[in-house]
């Protein structure tokens, strides 16, 4: 549900929240997650700022956009250090600016899909050289904890088992995309670079990812609104109220009219950074912001997009077991999706008694198991049944693992 308020601000339960920083030194409001879909023209770059102050940059636009757009934005926000940098894939309009950003601010960890770009380019080589000392390959199911309840989960990478290794075929670079789900309370944001959905000659990776993503609030539209992405099954599954398209003047016809029509038909209101060179929709269904698109939320009942207030369509998973202090290195579960059983893997800094809990999306605990964990690698098996031994229906489930004061969480899909 969209509630339009005064331009540039939204009234959230009596609290006035400004969606743009008024001065570089102004800190984020307590409890506010801010996602900035950066206007880098025909390219992609997204900055995530947790209420804890931790930051993650997903992609950096094309060559020159790092120094020309992303770094000035970081400077304006008073950010001199990025905790995480993630590259969706190795096309220039996504990684071209990342080496420039890495040269202007310090970076804790740079995640990407690993392997190599099938067609070695100067852009790819510059990126690797800039991040080599802190570069790591991201894994499906891996959770990046940004503190204060904000998690970023890698749902899929390198084709989500829909294509075969080695993952170095240049014509499949879009299929190899890293898919991220940002969660804060009941709010969900999905972003996946140029992830493909089977349009034209592209492989369909989206259909396998959609059930893992589940219902989201905001969908960062893949591939700038290209026909290659956003297939009907994906849109029907994620049911995003808001769709954000990062686009600029281009020779590809982005965003394609058929994609805009699909987004509209599945109930998504579209925000674009720029007009682009493709289709359009009536003002009742689309807004061209003409700059960065800022999303803010407290994770409870509402979020704002470019100052427009929206209602979160899913109640926050507010149960205390999913809000414990972090500390475990979650390695995801496999297989995922699964039937009838899956193995949850994690690494613990301590040994001792632990507890596994499984929740449905309404936050109801359906399964709990005590265990004795060990320092280092651990694995637990869930057979898709509740604590009474009854088989659970297919769907998305959340899991929480605790050993001592350390905890971690993840999301999995049970197939029936």
Secondary structure, 3 states (H helix, E strand, C coil): CEECCCCCEEEECCEEEECCCCCCCCCCCCCCEEEEECCCCCCCCEEEECCCCCEEEECCCCCCHHHHHHHHHHHHCCCCEEEEEECCCCCHHHHCCHHHHHHHCEEEEEEECCCCCCCCCHHHHHHHHHHHHHEEECCCCCEEEEECCEEEEEEECHHHHCCCCCCCCHHHCHHHCCEEEEEECCEEEEECCCCCECCCCCCECHHHHHHHHCCCCEEECHHHHCCCCCCHHHHHHHCCCEEEECCCCCCCCCCCHHHHHHHHHCCCEEEECCCCCCCCCCCCCEEECCCCEEEEECCCCEEEECCEEEECCCCCCCCHHHHCCECCEEEEEECCCECCCEEEEEEECCCEEEEEEEECCCCCEEEEEEEEECCEEEEEEECCECCCCCECCCEEEEEEEEECCEEEEEEEEECC
